[in-house]
Structure formats: structure tokens, C-alpha cells
Amino acid sequence: MKTATIVGAGLVGSLWAVYLSKAGYQVKIFERRPDIRKAEISAGKSINLALSTRGWKALDAVGVGDEIRKIAIPMTGRIMHDLEGNLTYQPYGKEGQAIYSVSRGGINAKMMDIAEEYGNAKIFYNEKCVDVDLENGIVYLENTENGEKSAVQSDLVFAADGAFSAVRYNAMQKLDRFNYSQNYIEDGYREILLPANTDGSYKLDKNALHIWPRGRFMLIALANEDGSFTCTLFMPFEGENSFETLTSKEAVDRFFKKTFPDFYDMMPDIADAWEDHPLSSLAIVRCYPWTHGKTALMGDAAHATVPFYGQGMNCGFEDCTVMWELMQQHGDDWDQIFREYQRLRKPDGDGVQDLSLHNYHVMRDYVADPKFLLQKKIEAHFSEKYPDKWMPLYSQVTFSHIRYSEAFKKGQEQDAIMKKVMAQFDDIESRWNSEAVENAILAELK
Ligand SMILES: Cc1cc2nc3c(=O)[nH]c(=O)nc-3n(C[C@H](O)[C@H](O)[C@H](O)COP(=O)(O)OP(=O)(O)OC[C@H]3O[C@@H](n4cnc5c(N)ncnc54)[C@H](O)[C@@H]3O)c2cc1C
């Protein structure tokens, strides 16, 4: 039987283990942390993620989707909270389309169960990868509890050990002509758990992603299954309205009371919970090649991105789809599979990063700009009327399987068209849904 080693039993590693087991490989997964299924994880200690169409496809292909559906909460749109507590609802897509809130710990634990149920996958915990012989498929490990060192050889090695991948850092980066860049953005994030009401009910509509946009910073909230919400405050590390100004309980209390009054009403003890979760940073990591010898990088290890499009996990799951499709085409010819995988997938790794950065700037700088909002309104109207001619960028990324690289390119073209058309009308505010505007867009599309 062919053997494979996966480094990291995170979201991508545990899903990829299911694929490989199904394909008849004997799989060993080495995970640095203890078994999260046995560890005491209180709700909210684990952040939740938005799962969308690409992720579902990868889960459904190996029959995992239905298990995850049981713990997924649909979010059909975003609800914006302004300073006065007024709410504005924006659907994400067409009727029936939704993204899904899933708990990172929950989905990870379910996939670990499924990977092990297939019989050919075994997860070893507290085993930290310290090095890899890329060409010979040897993974060097150190037990985090007793310091014992070991080495495991297999036919294939998959590095799914996340944004700060040890495989990439300790082995790939030592290769000649390996390209690598790591860029932190100015913002960090801190999570906050908004508890359920005493009767277990939700304090906000659970079927929406809640956003409190405040220009240079924002708070978001996604529902958990137990009635609570995991909220995340994204904000610069430094400057006015930054994490460096929120260093005392009084400052945190004052800030939330003034900036997120309706949130503060639901959680007046926010300052007490402030230190429960650490302040974390956000980076984009680009590298190439993604494969060498018997080893391939997958998920964040290959293309870590910032979370502003909610696509990091979805993209990692799509890596599994692509690798799987290549296995169908090339059988056991892994040289060919790895060559094709990185050739095909690298532009989309770059694509998802470009899209995420683009959305970071949109959310930061444009979301409150009336011109930008008008542009989105015209686009939505036009796309509803001519769905075969115009799919909004958000839908291309979230509700389709169009390659990320193509979606990014198409999005830029659409943006240029809209800007050109809007500039043709002095009275665009009053004529945004007129036939003349429609015809001008149609003319640009020809
Ligand atoms: C704030 C935030 C919000 C996000 N929201 C979304 C979202 O809404 N939707 C979305 O699609 N994505 C989202 N993402 C991105 C998503 O979390 C990642 O893309 C996803 O977790 C990547 O999965 P992975 O398996 O590649 O890496 P990880 O989930 O990081 O898993 C890596 C695993 O490897 C293990 N490991 C690390 N080093 C070693 C080692 N040396 N030896 C052995 N094991 C090791 C780790 O313990 C971990 O279990 C978000 C990210 C952040 C930070």
C-alpha cells in the first residue's frame, strides 16, 4: 500500500487525509498540538469561519459535507450596524444563496473523526515537525511532551502546517531559487465572545454576518451554535483608534460605549473579557515553488492570506479539489501531479491574496463612500437584469468555481467599466437605474 505523511491536522490537513484514505493511501498525520477533541475548548475560544461554495464542493466530493452541514449556520447577507444602532441588510447573493458560519474547532474535530473512520488514516498528536528531507519523503519530528525525536519515511509528504509552515521554513526555504515573501498588514485582530441570552437565545439575528464598519476599523460577528457570537475587532496596531490606545479597562469601556453603542448595550462588561483573547497579527505569505521531490505545500502553508474575503480555508479546500482532479487524470504519476498542481494553482493562490487585499482596502477606505455604494447599487441592478452578462465580483469569489485569478482580473475589468460609465452621467445619482446607464454598460461589454 502506498504511504503518505501529512504535517498538520488543521482544516486542510484533516480534509486531505480523508481524500488520501479514500484513494487507498495509508496516511499518517503529525500534529503539533494535543488532540483538540479531548482538550477543553470553551465556546468562543475557537473562532468561526465563513464556509462558501468552493469549500462545500471539496467537502461534498468525499462525502464530508453533510456532516459539516449539521454544524453550519447559514448567513444570507450582512447586517450593518451604524453609530445610532440603525441596521441595514445587504443580501450576499441571489435568493437561496448563503455563506455558512462554522466553528473552526467544530469542523476540524469532525474532519479528524472522519479521517480516522476511514481506517487508513492515523493522527499522532504532540508531534512537531522540525525538518523534512523533501526528496526522500522523510519527516523529522519532535514530541512536544517528552522531547523524543523520530523520523518517518513515506512515498509522499503534504505540508498542511499553516501560515508559519515548518516544512516551508525549515526545508523549502533552504532550496536554491525558492521565492518567499511575508507581509504584515497594519491591522491586527482581537476576538470577543458575545454570550447568548440567559435562556440560550441569540442576541442578534443568527442568519447574518454582522458588521459595525467605522472607517479605519470594524467589528464583525458570526453566530455559534450555542447562541453566542464570536466577534472580531479588526483595527490598526498603532495610531489614533488603534489597539495601542486600548490598554486599560477604562479605555476599552469608553471606546465600545462611544463607538459600538448597540454592541455595548448587549455586552456592558466587554472590558472584563478584553484580555481573554490575544491580539493577533495578519500576514500574506507568498512563495514558489510549492512542491519539491516527494513533498507539496497545501493550504495556508502555500498561500496564507488576510481574512477579508473569508476565503483562506475555502481556498485551501479547493487545493484538495484540484489535487484530487489531477490524481484522477494522472493516477500515480506524482511527478506530473505535483508539476501540474503548482502550475495550475499558484496563480489562484496569488489571486485569492490579491482579492483579499483588495477587499481589505474596500472595507477600510470605500465601504462608506457614497460613490462606491452607488457603483455597487448599479452593478447589482444590472446583474439582476442581465445575469448572463454580469456576475458581481463577490458572487464570482463566493458562489462560483471561477478561478480566483480570473475573478480578480474580471473584477478589475468590471470596475473600470463602471467607473467609465458613471463618469459619463452628471446626474448618475438620479439616473442610476435608467435605460441610458444600462445601454452604456452594454456598449462597454461589447
Ligand atoms: C481572523 C481570521 C478569520 C478567518 N476567517 C476565514 C473565513 O471566514 N473563511 C475562510 O475560508 N478562511 C478564513 N480564515 C483563514 C483560515 O483560517 C485559514 O486559511 C485556514 O485555517 C488554513 O487551513 P490550514 O489547514 O492550511 O492551516 P491551519 O488551519 O493553520 O492548520 C495548520 C495545522 O498545522 C499544525 N502545525 C503547525 N506547525 C506544525 C509543525 N511544525 N508540526 C506539526 N503540526 C504543525 C497547527 O497546529 C495546525 O493544526 C481566517 C483566518 C483568520 C486569521
PDBQT file of the ligand as one rigid body, heavy atoms in Angstrom, charges set to zero:
ROOT
HETATM    1  C1  LIG A 501      -9.196  36.040  11.935  1.00  0.00    +0.000 C 
HETATM    2  C2  LIG A 501      -9.301  35.050  10.800  1.00  0.00    +0.000 A 
HETATM    3  C3  LIG A 501     -10.513  34.831  10.192  1.00  0.00    +0.000 A 
HETATM    4  C4  LIG A 501     -10.628  33.924   9.128  1.00  0.00    +0.000 A 
HETATM    5  N1  LIG A 501     -11.830  33.755   8.530  1.00  0.00    +0.000 NA
HETATM    6  C5  LIG A 501     -11.950  32.917   7.493  1.00  0.00    +0.000 A 
HETATM    7  C6  LIG A 501     -13.216  32.702   6.872  1.00  0.00    +0.000 A 
HETATM    8  O1  LIG A 501     -14.226  33.277   7.282  1.00  0.00    +0.000 OA
HETATM    9  N2  LIG A 501     -13.295  31.837   5.820  1.00  0.00    +0.000 N 
HETATM   10  C7  LIG A 501     -12.184  31.184   5.349  1.00  0.00    +0.000 A 
HETATM   11  O2  LIG A 501     -12.328  30.430   4.366  1.00  0.00    +0.000 OA
HETATM   12  N3  LIG A 501     -10.978  31.350   5.924  1.00  0.00    +0.000 NA
HETATM   13  C8  LIG A 501     -10.834  32.192   6.975  1.00  0.00    +0.000 A 
HETATM   14  N4  LIG A 501      -9.623  32.353   7.574  1.00  0.00    +0.000 N 
HETATM   15  C9  LIG A 501      -8.448  31.630   7.039  1.00  0.00    +0.000 C 
HETATM   16  C10 LIG A 501      -8.362  30.208   7.590  1.00  0.00    +0.000 C 
HETATM   17  O3  LIG A 501      -8.320  30.233   8.993  1.00  0.00    +0.000 OA
HETATM   18  C11 LIG A 501      -7.109  29.531   7.060  1.00  0.00    +0.000 C 
HETATM   19  O4  LIG A 501      -6.985  29.736   5.682  1.00  0.00    +0.000 OA
HETATM   20  C12 LIG A 501      -7.158  28.030   7.338  1.00  0.00    +0.000 C 
HETATM   21  O5  LIG A 501      -7.142  27.813   8.725  1.00  0.00    +0.000 OA
HETATM   22  C13 LIG A 501      -5.978  27.333   6.681  1.00  0.00    +0.000 C 
HETATM   23  O6  LIG A 501      -6.013  25.970   6.987  1.00  0.00    +0.000 OA
HETATM   24  P1  LIG A 501      -4.666  25.136   7.057  1.00  0.00    +0.000 P 
HETATM   25  O7  LIG A 501      -5.062  23.757   7.414  1.00  0.00    +0.000 OA
HETATM   26  O8  LIG A 501      -3.865  25.390   5.839  1.00  0.00    +0.000 OA
HETATM   27  O9  LIG A 501      -3.856  25.789   8.264  1.00  0.00    +0.000 OA
HETATM   28  P2  LIG A 501      -4.234  25.783   9.802  1.00  0.00    +0.000 P 
HETATM   29  O10 LIG A 501      -5.694  25.776   9.988  1.00  0.00    +0.000 OA
HETATM   30  O11 LIG A 501      -3.437  26.889  10.402  1.00  0.00    +0.000 OA
HETATM   31  O12 LIG A 501      -3.676  24.394  10.326  1.00  0.00    +0.000 OA
HETATM   32  C14 LIG A 501      -2.298  24.121  10.431  1.00  0.00    +0.000 C 
HETATM   33  C15 LIG A 501      -2.112  22.979  11.408  1.00  0.00    +0.000 C 
HETATM   34  O13 LIG A 501      -0.740  22.600  11.421  1.00  0.00    +0.000 OA
HETATM   35  C16 LIG A 501      -0.288  22.465  12.748  1.00  0.00    +0.000 C 
HETATM   36  N5  LIG A 501       1.154  22.718  12.748  1.00  0.00    +0.000 N 
HETATM   37  C17 LIG A 501       1.790  23.899  12.613  1.00  0.00    +0.000 A 
HETATM   38  N6  LIG A 501       3.127  23.722  12.658  1.00  0.00    +0.000 NA
HETATM   39  C18 LIG A 501       3.333  22.412  12.806  1.00  0.00    +0.000 A 
HETATM   40  C19 LIG A 501       4.523  21.603  12.931  1.00  0.00    +0.000 A 
HETATM   41  N7  LIG A 501       5.731  22.135  12.918  1.00  0.00    +0.000 N 
HETATM   42  N8  LIG A 501       4.357  20.264  13.081  1.00  0.00    +0.000 NA
HETATM   43  C20 LIG A 501       3.130  19.692  13.117  1.00  0.00    +0.000 A 
HETATM   44  N9  LIG A 501       1.986  20.412  13.033  1.00  0.00    +0.000 NA
HETATM   45  C21 LIG A 501       2.094  21.751  12.878  1.00  0.00    +0.000 A 
HETATM   46  C22 LIG A 501      -1.091  23.501  13.525  1.00  0.00    +0.000 C 
HETATM   47  O14 LIG A 501      -1.129  23.204  14.911  1.00  0.00    +0.000 OA
HETATM   48  C23 LIG A 501      -2.457  23.366  12.846  1.00  0.00    +0.000 C 
HETATM   49  O15 LIG A 501      -3.252  22.377  13.428  1.00  0.00    +0.000 OA
HETATM   50  C24 LIG A 501      -9.481  33.239   8.658  1.00  0.00    +0.000 A 
HETATM   51  C25 LIG A 501      -8.245  33.453   9.276  1.00  0.00    +0.000 A 
HETATM   52  C26 LIG A 501      -8.150  34.351  10.330  1.00  0.00    +0.000 A 
HETATM   53  C27 LIG A 501      -6.813  34.577  10.967  1.00  0.00    +0.000 C 
ENDROOT
TORSDOF 0
